[in-house]
Amino acid sequence: MSMTAEAIKAIQDKAVLAEEPHITNSADGRSRMVVVNGEITTQGINPLPRDHVATSLEALIDYVARAAGLNVLPEHERPEDVEESSRPAAVVWHDDNEVVAVLNDRDDGRDRVTLWLTLSRGMKAIMELDGNRIELPQKELIRLLRVELGVENAVVTPFRKIDWLSNATTKVDKQIRQETMGHEVNRQASGVDELPEEISVSIPVYDVAGEREPVTIRLVLEYGDQVILCVPRPGDVQRAFDQAQKSIRDRLNRLEQTLGPDVVPVYRGRP
């Protein structure tokens, strides 16, 4: 290659190099400096989305209120340096599984805070029974009532005293004959006037701080051949969830009432 050709190539390489931008991020990571052909331009860097997790509804409410520019406090205690017109908006959604606040919804809505509504141990057991025809042996029913549902011993006692008989050949203190699930069944409950056809249990829907208020669910019992069918009364499970969600909504309404529904609206559903 001649000296002239080498000089031309060197000039071309410098020209290409000059067109390539040189990017330098700032120390705080919030901006970058871009140099193109000697011209410097500063660009903002959007922070990564933040997905906060709250451990209680009160924590979520407090965080959303602060993020919106005002704490949920009496008016005379609110910060004086925050103008109402400058408050960013947030939107809160809630359903049976979670409460989600989408922060700064007027802008990009990149940040969220979530409260996961974990089911209680008792409600998980009820959900397993709901919609399923689960036949429980006597010992399993007793364990369900005492361990999973926390039923008082006085309610469980009649089930402890059941003696199953395949034929009515033994003298018993209490004998009931009934056609159940296609079998002729004799069941004996020594010292028990009557075996219940329905019992009520009181359990919390959620195992979350501040959400452990108990609700009542009725369980219908059918006695079969050495087993007992136990199912929630139709509608009771949904009624329990509705009651728990109403409690959540009533407290979320504080945000709407304090900051205004145009600033922090609350909806039933998911974002």
Secondary structure, DSSP 8 states (H G I E B T S, - for coil): --HHHHHHHHHHHHHHHHHS-EEEE-TTSSEEEEEETTEEEEEE------EEEESBHHHHHHHHHHHTTS-SS-GGGS-TT--GGG---EEEEE-SSEEEEEETTTTT--EEEEEE--B-HHHHHHHHHTTS--EEEHHHHHHIIIIIS---HHHHHHHHTEEEESSTTS--SSEEEEEETTEEEEEEETT-S---SEEEEEEESB-SBT---EEEEEEEEEE-SSEEEEEE-TTHHHHHHHHHHHHHHHHHHHHHHHH-TTTS-EEES--
